[in-house]
Every structure is written in structure tokens, then in C-alpha cells.
Amino acid sequence: MKLQVKFDFIHNMEKQMEEMPEEAIREYKENPDEFIKQGIEEFKEDLKSELNNDDYCWIENLDVKVVEE
């Protein structure tokens, strides 16, 4: 069995900036595209980890794209 799941993940960057440590804010300001790209990769790994709950099912080829900032 193979399932494809699509959903919208809403990221409030302004709210996150209020709570981010200074080091992360500096990294974001220096290279916002790379910062967001890294965040997406971490999100994908976190989602895979959450959904992989036993030896009989797992996630492959998870695709996350920015469609609107």
C-alpha cells in the first residue's frame, strides 16, 4: 500500500522571530533562503520520524515545497 498525503503547513515567520535566539536570527538575516531550506529539511525528517512507527510501514519520497512565503 502506498499513500500520498498533501497538506498546507503554515509557518508564521514573524512569530518565530519573536522567540528565536539571536544566533538563529543572525543566520536567517544572513541567508534567509538557506535558513528556510534547512528548516524544510528538518521538518521532513521530523515528519518521517513521527510517522514511521513500526517495521511494516515507512515514508519515502516526501516532498515539501514553498508555494507562498
N, C-alpha and C positions, 0 to 999 in steps of 0.2 A: 504494500500500500504506500502511496506517495501523496502527500497533501501539499497544496500550495496555499500559503496564508498571506494575505495582503492587509495592511492596516496603516493608519496615519499615526506617526509618533510626533507629538507636538513638543518642541523644545523652546522654552522661554529663556532666551539668552540674557535678556536684561535682568530677570530674576536671578539667574545663575550668577551673573556678575556681582550681584549684591552679596552673595555668600561665598564666592571663590576666594581662596588665599591669594595674596599678592603675586606669588610665583606663577600661578596659573593665569592670572590676569595679564601679567607681562608676556607670557607665552602666547596668549590669544592675540594681544595687540601687535606682537612682532610678526605673527604669521597666522591670521585667522583661518585661512583655508586649510592649512595643515592641522591646526588645532581641531577644527570640526571634523576633518577626515579621520584623525586619530580617535576622536570621540565616537564616530560611527563604527569604527573597527572594534572598539571596546564594547559598544552596545551590542554588536553582532555576537561577540564572544560571550557576553553575559546572557543573551537570549538563548544561545545554543546550550550553555551550561544549565540554565533553568529548565529547558525543555527535554534535555537528554536525561531521562530518569531511570532507565534500565538498559539491559543489553539487547533488547529487541526493537528499539526504535531510536533514531537519531536524526539530527538535522544535517543536511548537506546543501551546498549552493545557496545559502541565504543571501539575498540581495537587498541592500538598503541604499536608496538614492535620495539625494536632496532635490526636491522638486520645487521648493519655495523657501526662501530664507526670511 
